[in-house]
Structures are given as C-alpha cells and as structure tokens.
Amino acid sequence: MKKGFTLIEIIITIGLIAIIGTVIVSNLSVSYTKQQEKQYENFKDTLEKAACTFIDLNMNANLKKTCQSNGNCTVTVQNLLKEGLIEDEDLTNPKTQSRISSTALVQIYYENGIKTCTYQE
C-alpha cells in the first residue's frame, strides 16, 4: 500500500479552506462597512453639535427669535472653524475620504422651541 493523500481528500481540503476563507473575508468586509458608518455618524455628529453650540453662543436674542419664528437657520462650516468649534482635520468626510467645503451648511431647525441641528450633504 502506498502512503499519501487521495485526490478526493485533497479536493475536500481545498474546498474547506476556500469556504473558511470566504467566511473570514465576508466578515471582515461587514466589519469594515460598520466601522465606516460609525465614523461617518461621528463626523456628522461633530458638525451638528458644533453648529448647535455656535447658535447658542453667538446668536443675540432678536436673531434667535427670528430664527425660531422662521423655523430654521443655517451655519456654514467656515463659521464653525472661525469660532474654534471644529478643527481643520474634522472636515474630511469618512464616507468619501474627501474634504468638505468650508461653505457646507448645517441646518438648524426649531420646532415647538426645540432646536435640531442637521448636516446638509
């Protein structure tokens, strides 16, 4: 009797390795996508919180009342940079890996006196 592996054993082993490799690659891909989504949410959250802070710190009472009566206002990223509420490195969109414009807007909505800040892509 000769010692060694049969062709069937080799094919089964290669098949198992391929299946395990596919599972590992797909799990890494899902993990990377989730990480990108989380980074993008953090990016948006940073801009939105900075805009809400900007409105609270820099709007006089009359302007704030006008903004509330209109239901919305906008703040540019440039204003947030000037006030030091965000840093220059905060301007890279993780989704596109490109820098957003300093003229990009964050919309501030008022509904029933409640303020909501939303980054406008």
N, C-alpha and C positions, 0 to 999 in steps of 0.2 A: 504494500500500500504506500502511495506517495503522500508526503506531508505537504500541506499548503491550503489555500483557500479555493473554493469553487467559484465559478463565475456568478452564480446566484448569490452567494454570500457577499461578494464584492459589490454587486449591484444594490443589494439591500442596504449595505453600509453606506454607500454613496447617497442613496435615497434618503436615509435617515439624517445624514449630515446636511443635505440640501433642505430638508424640512425644518430642522433646527435652525439653520442659517436664515431661512425665510422668516421664521417666527421672531428671531432676535432683531433682524433688520426692520420688520414692521413695527415692533415695539419701540425701537429707537426713533423711528420716524414719527410715531404718535407722540412720544415724549418731547421731541424737538418742536412739534407743532404746538403743543400745550405750553411749552416754555415761551415760544414766540408770542402766543396770545396773551400770556400773563405779562410779558414785557410791554406789549402794546397797551394793555389796560393800565399798567403803571405809568406809562408815558402820558396817556390821556388824563389820568387822574392827577398827575403833577401839574399839567397845564390848567385843568379845571379848578383845582384848589388854589393855584396861584391867581387865577382870574377872580375868583370869589374874594380872596384876600385883598386883591387890588381894589375891587369895588368898595369893600368895607373900609379900607384905609384912605382912599383918595377921592371919594365922591362926597361933595358937600350935600347938605340936606335937600336943597332945592333940586339939584341934579338927580339925586337918588329918588325923590318923589316923582320927577318927570319920567325917569326910567321905569319906575314901578307903575306909573299910570299908563305908559306906552306898553308895558308888559315885557319889554326886553331892551337890552343894550348889547353892544359888542366891545370887546377889548382885544387889541392886537398883541401879538407875541412881543413886538417891539416894546410896548409899554411895560410888559412883564419883565423884560430884560433890563430896561432902564431903571426900574424900581428895585432890581436885585432879587425879585421873587423867584426867578429861574436862572439857571446858568446856561451858558452857550452850549455846553455839551448835552443839555436836556433837549436840544432841538433836533436830534436825529430820530426819525421815525423807525422803530424796530421792525415794523411790517415791511417797509420799502427799503430800509437801510439808507435813506436819503435824508438830507437836511430839509426841514420845513422852512418856509419863507417867514421872514420877520413880519410880514403883513398878514399872516394867517390869523384867523379870528377865533375867539372863544365867545360864544353867545351866552348872555346872562338873561334868564327868564324869571319873571316874577308872576306867581300865581297865588292869589289869596295871601299876599305878603310873604310868601315863601320863595326864596331865591334858589335857582338851579343853574349851574354853570355847565355848558356843553361845548366840547371842542368840535369845531366845524372842519371836517377834512376837505 
